[in-house]
Amino acid sequence: MASLMEELQKELLALQNDPPPGMTLNEKSVQNSITQWIVDMEGAPGTLYEGEKFQLLFKFSSRYPFDSPQVMFTGDNIPVHPHVYSNGHICLSILTEDWSPALSVQSVCLSIISMLSSCKEKRRPPDNSFYVRTCNKNPKKTKWWYHGKYLTRTRNCGV
């Protein structure tokens, strides 16, 4: 457990000292538990999300960094995006099977910034209603099926 705490402390300091553009650690979120963080995010200038404010929830298991953190949007403003469900779940391969212990909270944040910044049209995933009605609260319990560059679907989402 000590190595988990050391790893999270290192990640926490990196995020505080050199946050990705438009991102800030919500300091209050780590006061009760170092294994659950909220990162405040602002939409990048020149994108569909410019000026919008979002929150990302990071939850770290005891197997971090060998297992990816659980990451989802939380709060009152969930971005409308083809890879973001209205319950905050994010369909992004580095959060599941493409995760590597070499990745970090900062690299996850940068991937999410990039995903939002490259969006050309605000819309929900085609299966949003079904997914939100039937899937587990933990997005890591979903078996994601990455179909093409823009279209995502899920299977076995009730697991």
HELIX and SHEET records of a PDB file:
HELIX    1   1 ALA A    2  ASN A   17  1                                  16    
HELIX    2   2 GLU A   27  VAL A   30  5                                   4    
HELIX    3   3 SER A   93  LEU A   95  5                                   3    
HELIX    4   4 VAL A  105  SER A  117  1                                  13    
HELIX    5   5 ASN A  128  THR A  134  1                                   7    
HELIX    6   6 PRO A  139  LYS A  141  5                                   3    
SHEET    1   A 4 MET A  23  LEU A  25  0                                        
SHEET    2   A 4 GLN A  36  GLU A  42 -1                                        
SHEET    3   A 4 LYS A  53  LYS A  59 -1                                        
SHEET    4   A 4 GLN A  70  THR A  74 -1                                        
SHEET    1   B 2 LYS A 143  HIS A 147  0                                        
SHEET    2   B 2 LEU A 151  ARG A 155 -1                                        
END                                                                             
